[in-house]
Structures are given as structure tokens and as C-alpha cells.
Amino acid sequence: MRVDRREFLNEAVAGSAGMLLGGGITAKSAAAAESPVSRDPTAWVPLGKSLTVPRIGIGFGVKSYNRESNLTRRGLEHADRIVRYAYDCGIRLFDNADLYGSHGYVAKALRGKPRDSYALISKVWFLPGGLPEPERQDAGDAVRRFLKELGTDYIDLVQIHCMTARNWTSTMRRQMDQLEELKQQGLIRAHGVSCHSVAALEAAAESDWVEVVHSRFNHLGTKMDDKPEVVQPVLQRIHDAGKGVIAMKVVGEGAFSNDPELREKALRFVMASGCVDVMIVGFELESEMDEFKSRVAAVLEERAVAV
């Protein structure tokens, strides 16, 4: 089933990777815009050159530290229910990290689900602090542990987590090589970096190793590395090079939670940016997923009708 679905999606979005979330619809992509898939807020879309994933993902890193987060602080039963709801409503991209402590409850909630019906992301943490252990595993050892914790044979995307230095591609060379080896072994399908500075983003833009980038991105610059007008051109370079771009902090890590107008503006800004393929949001309630899906669907419908 997944093979047929992906083949269909690839035909529907051929030549327009990122168009549905990013830039405007062109004549070349008119056929894709007319298809029911293109109007589906949870459709699977290209992410870089080697992945196809749902266009909306749920992230577990809101206020995360030492393998806990806002979601787990609500209780593991609540976290389990939210992951199950995300899957059932089509939000089947699950953005994990060692830092978040999310592997175990995601694995439990998804147990028995067809592996090709959802996509998994995780991230390896190398910075001081953040984890209970003082030592840091190499990427190869850490990812093999992640596989066991997630109960899976492969992880779709593994990122080097929270890079800020301009020279991270030099200091992380050993870890990059290990992630590439894991990809060759089929244990991961793609690798890249989660950036927390413009300097790190610049390095990602220049690196042939990077396949996908996580970047904080919204219209106000809330919880971002710099102002949107500074970050967006770098993301555009990354996207134009054929690398996948995942926008995080789309709703300002909850800063816009009490303002529907801000949420709407943030979403429309990201979807109109022309440089984002996928959006990750730290949903903590079912109603938040329903609302976000509805807003994305409305924008996609407007674009389809406009053609």
C-alpha cells in the first residue's frame, strides 16, 4: 500500500517539491494542485531527495530537558493518547530526540501499526548538559539504542541536534561519518542537522553531507535564531539546493497559543515562504491538531481554487 501511495504522491508533486508548503502554485504544478492529495493537510510530500513524509509532524520537544518535556509532564497516559490521536488523524510524522525522552512512549503508542504508515525522526545530542549522563555516545551507538527504544528496524531521519557553531561540520565530522555509515547499512534513511543559529544554518547550506535541516521559523522571529528576513534567505539557499527543510517553532513554541490571529499569520507566512517542506508543531492537545490541520487545509484549498 505504501509503495503505491508514494508512487502516486511522487507523480502528483513531480517538479514541485516544497511548492505545496512553500511558494505559489505554478502552471507546471497545476495538475498536482487539482488533485485531492494536494488539498490534504496530512498528505505525504517530498523532503529533500531521499524522503517522503507527512507534511505536518508532531514534535515532543516543547520545554524539553533531561528526557522530559511539557507533554510528559502531563503524564505518560496523556502522551500515549496524543500520539495515538496524531496517528489516527493523519499526523504521522513523529519528531523525537534523545533529549526529549519520547522514544519509549512513541514506540508504545505505535506498536502494531504498519511501519510504512508513519515516519520517525530522532536527534543525537552532543552538547554539555541536557541529558542525565555526563558522557556522550557516538552517533553509531546512540542510533542503535534509539532503534531499540523506538522498536523499529530503521529511522527515517536522524539529525545532529542543536548546532550553533559555524564550524560544526568540522567538529562533528566523526559523527557525520558514522551517520552516513548507518545510512549505507539501511538503519537510517537520511541525515542532517537541527540548527539553532544562523551561522550553523550557513554551514548547513554549504555542506554536501546535509540532506535535511530543522530550523526555527515564524513570521515574528519568536524563539528564532534571528529575524525572519535574515533566516529566510539562508533557508531558501538550502531548499534550492535540493535539501529538505523542516520548520519548527512555527507557532513560537506555544507563544501564539492564546491568539488565533497570530497562529493564522504564522502558518500563512511559513506556507508562503517558498523554502519549507514540512512543519513540526509541539501539539499537546487533540484540539490543537484539529485546528492546525483545518488551517492548513484552508490554505491548500485556496491555492487549488485559485488555479
ABEGO torsion letter per residue (X at the ends): XAAAAAAAAAAAABGABGAAABBBBBAAAAAAAABAAAABAABBBBBEAABBBBABBBBAABGBBGGBBAAAAAEAAAAAAAAAAAAAAGBABBBBBAAAGAAAAAAAAABGBBAAABBBBBBBBABBEGBABABBBBAAAAAAAAAAAAGBABBABBBBBGBABAAAAAAAAAAAAAAAAAAAAGABABBBBBBABAAAAAAAAABAABABBBBBBBAAGBGBABBAAAAAAAAAAAAAAGBBBBBBGAAGGGAAAABAAAAAAAAAAAAAAGABABBBBBBABAAAAAAAAAAAAAAAAAAAAAX
